[in-house]
Amino acid sequence: MKTSKSTTQDRSLCHVLGTVTACLAIVSTGVLDTVSTDLGYSHYAEKPIPGLPGLLSMPCNALINLGYVLLGVYWLVQDEKATRIKSPNGFYLKNTFSWMAVVYGPVQWARIWTQTQWAAVVDQWFTLPIFAWAIIWCNSTLSNWDCQHFVVVELLSLSSYFLSKIHPQGFELALAIHIMWAFTSGLRLQRKYGDATTRMYLVLALTSCLGFVNLKLLDHWLAQYFVFQRFTGHFWSKICDILQFHYAFCFLAHLDQYRSTKMKK
């Protein structure tokens, strides 16, 4: 018989795959073909290496996506003792976040490899529910959000991507809103339940987020320096993104114990 933790993993995986499948189905209709995306190797400072298959034409920007998969697997196997998570709901939140990381790696790799509109749209789109899940986890601990809140926030998050149909910078606006909401939710959680350890995790997550955004924007400018010509700004922005993911896990798992404390009262 399966344990409750195995069942939670199965449920979280089904929900993540269901979301990705729904996004792919919508993208396949062509409704998002007019969304502004960066296509072509010219948008990356890393130069393709002739002779390599398309899967590895930009090896650094391609292989770094394995980091998301490894991070997701690492957190999937973390048990109660390692995470301090006590409740099944807490494990569901953790496992869903973990599966998001596992799936996000191949999604980004597909974009690097194919340089197609559908892959670029799915890559952009799937970024939003990941940030939304951090918001959900924070507020689940703060305000005891339930599954109805989870569904509403994720639907709002997914719907916000359609701002990119209205304006060329619609995705950037939606992403900025998600980042600010996630940060303010984390700050509220830190103020209510946090300690010195979680403060460090929150600062490291924010620093990594800033690195993720700025290094990506400075990709071509940094390439004038030799050290950034193969391991480019885009590559290091992905390192920061993986670290951002990891420190968000550390912060949220450390504080999730308060959910069980509140439920017992």
Helices and strands as residue ranges (DSSP letters): H 4-28, G 41-43, G 54-56, H 59-63, H 66-76, H 80-83, H 88-114, H 117-143, H 147-160, H 163-166, H 170-193, H 196-217, H 219-222, G 226-228, H 233-255, H 257-264
